[in-house]
Amino acid sequence: MAIGFMEVHLVKAKGLHNSDIIGEMDPYVLIQYKDQEQRSSVAIGQGKNPVWNEKFMFKVEYPLSNHQHKIIFKIMDQDLYTDDFVGESM
């Protein structure tokens, strides 16, 4: 089985639901692939239309077995005490 790398380019999000009652939310993204997880920077004060323009590398093995693996993007809002879940995409 060969090992390679997959590059994920996180660009931006549009029209997110603002989870903050007062002010703009501070979103970040958790990117998950298999047992690997990486976190973007926090887009401080960018609210519903954040821009990250960041690249992430994930280790991949191929040829893959019969299992299909998904990349999961979880958008979170950073808060003082507890971060809020905003949304998810696969």
C-alpha positions in Angstrom: 0.0 0.0 0.0 1.4 3.4 -1.0 1.2 6.5 1.1 0.6 10.0 -0.3 -0.7 13.3 0.7 -3.9 15.2 -0.1 -4.0 19.0 0.0 -7.2 20.7 1.1 -7.5 24.4 0.4 -10.0 26.1 2.7 -11.0 29.4 1.0 -14.2 30.9 2.5 -17.8 30.5 3.6 -20.8 32.5 2.7 -24.1 33.2 4.4 -23.4 31.3 7.7 -26.0 31.6 10.5 -24.7 34.0 13.1 -24.7 32.1 16.4 -23.8 35.2 18.4 -26.6 37.3 19.9 -24.4 40.4 20.1 -21.8 41.3 17.5 -20.2 39.2 14.9 -19.2 35.6 15.3 -15.5 34.4 15.1 -15.7 31.3 13.0 -13.1 28.6 12.5 -13.2 25.2 10.8 -12.3 21.7 12.0 -11.3 19.5 9.0 -11.5 15.8 9.6 -10.3 13.0 7.3 -10.3 9.4 8.8 -8.5 9.7 12.2 -6.8 13.0 11.3 -8.1 16.4 12.3 -6.8 19.9 11.6 -8.1 23.3 12.6 -8.1 26.6 10.7 -7.3 30.0 12.2 -10.1 31.9 13.7 -11.6 34.5 11.4 -12.0 37.1 14.1 -15.0 39.4 13.6 -15.7 38.1 10.0 -19.2 36.9 10.9 -21.3 35.2 8.3 -18.8 35.5 5.4 -15.4 34.5 6.7 -12.3 34.1 4.5 -9.4 31.8 5.5 -7.4 31.0 2.4 -5.4 28.3 4.2 -4.0 24.9 3.0 -3.9 21.7 5.0 -2.2 18.4 4.2 -3.6 15.0 5.1 -1.9 11.6 4.8 -3.7 9.2 2.5 -3.1 5.5 1.7 -3.9 4.0 -1.7 -5.2 1.9 -3.2 -7.9 2.2 -0.6 -9.8 -0.8 0.6 -13.5 -1.0 0.0 -14.0 1.7 2.6 -15.0 5.2 1.5 -13.6 8.0 3.5 -15.1 11.5 3.7 -13.6 14.9 4.4 -15.8 16.6 7.1 -15.8 20.3 7.6 -17.2 21.5 10.9 -17.7 25.2 11.3 -17.5 26.5 14.8 -17.8 29.9 16.5 -15.1 30.7 19.0 -16.5 32.2 22.2 -15.1 33.1 25.6 -16.3 30.0 27.5 -17.8 27.4 25.0 -17.5 27.3 21.3 -20.7 27.0 19.3 -21.4 24.6 16.5 -22.5 26.5 13.4 -22.7 23.8 10.7 -21.1 20.9 8.9 -20.4 19.7 5.4 -19.1 16.5 3.9 
